[in-house]
Amino acid sequence: MTLFDPPAPLAERLRPRTVAEVVGQTHLLGPGKPLTRVLGSGRLGSLILWGPPGVGKTTLARLLAGEVGAHFIPLSAVTAGVKDVREAVTEAERLRGRGQKTILFLDEIHRFNKAQQDALLPHVESGLLTLIGATTENPSFEVNPALRSRARTLVLEALKPEEVRGLLDRALTDPRGLTGVTAEPEALDLLARLAEGDARRALSTLEVASTLANPVTPDAVTEAFGRHLPQMDKNGEDFYNLISALHKSVRGSHVDGALYWLARMVEGGADPLYVARRVVRMAAEDIGLADPQALRMCIAARDTVEFLGSPEGDLALAQAVVYLALAPKSNSVYVAWKNALNAVRDGESLPIPLHLRNAPTALMRVQGYGKGYAYYFDDPEGSFAQNYLPDGVQLDLYAPTGEGWEARVADRWRKLRDAHGDGEGTPD
């Protein structure tokens, strides 16, 4: 080792050499589990390994190839293309002539477009290539259905804190690790929590921390780790799961949950204006007429975010989210609107009754447009007696809840339905 030939990173040096050395993933590698059974049979089919960063997808693929005695061709979808796939096919054909199987490992397979993924299909289907794809994104959205149907999807889980802790202990005792380095137990416990199941990040941080202090202290870990940013892929499934968790916490009137998920999004780097738009949607969908003020509050929060930016505007978002969580809930307008859309989509485009039509010209008046229309302020009784739907149509779209402001208008709504009578659906 010289200045111009540095050692490999700690995470690379500590890669498991056998399946038995793999940390975590006991749901796949434990006794009687899927990969254990596959290895016992000696027959490995194509796989999609789906899991967060740093859980051992690449390592597991290499070990599986070694266990079944297959030639291993690693490619990254970030830099590889169809040309690289063709070269892998050529090599696989040459090796098949010698009786050897080939595993093509495609890291970040979700970055291959549809055409590139389709280029793999005939070779996977023929058995020339056994594909192992690795992805941090949901294969349901990112991998072509035709390719998914030819590969078994296995979900890898983030390592538990105690599993990361064991890996850190190994790094300090294994000859391939940080020889001569010790660490305070509190420092290792802290790092095991901060890593959030990412073994690679844990080992990389420990390696940096060992250059700052020996023994490694909690302060050294904090300095080496840098600012803790919650995990969130702005375009991935986690992002939309966070939005879902925020929305459901607001709907469930759980203030602390709503604030927690909002903080996770803001600290993770979400666009505050995007969050503000979703909060406005929550006000319309879940609070509705139970508290008409909620929508105004959320529009004001959106304007504040746009005017002040982050972090100053984040407080307005927090205020809006707390307000929504505490507010009475009603989805009556949301349901009524869906009912109205379904009625229009599923029904005929029936003519508008003549008395509801405008009559700006003499010809239209001659044709009966507007004839017989009862103007409410001149003839309230007649206004209620006339029909406001196409002839022969009866609909019951809106039903108020007993929540908040809407409970106060429910009685008026019932009286209006009675007044309109069969013209707009007979009251229950």
Secondary structure, 3 states (H helix, E strand, C coil): CECCECCCCHHHHCCCCCHHHCCCCHHHHCCCCHHHHHHHHCCCCCEEEECCCCCCHHHHHHHHHHHCCCEEEEEECCCCCHHHHHHHHHHHHHHHCCCCCEEEEEECHHHCCHHHHHCCHHHHHHCCEEEEEEECCCHHHHCCHHHHCCCEEEECCCCCHHHHHHHHHHHHHCCCCCCCCCECHHHHHHHHHHCCCCHHHHHHHHHHHHHHCCCECHHHHHHHHCCCCCCCCCCCHHHHHHHHHHHHHHHCCCHHHHHHHHHHHHHCCCCHHHHHHHHHHHHHHHHHHHCCHHHHHHHHHHHHHHHHCCCCCHHHHHHHHHHHHHCCCCCHHHHHHHHHHHHHHHCCCCCCCHHHCCCCCHHHHHCCCCCCCCCCCCCHHHHHHCCCCCCCCCCCCCCCCCCHHHHHHHHHHHHHHHHHHHHHCCCC
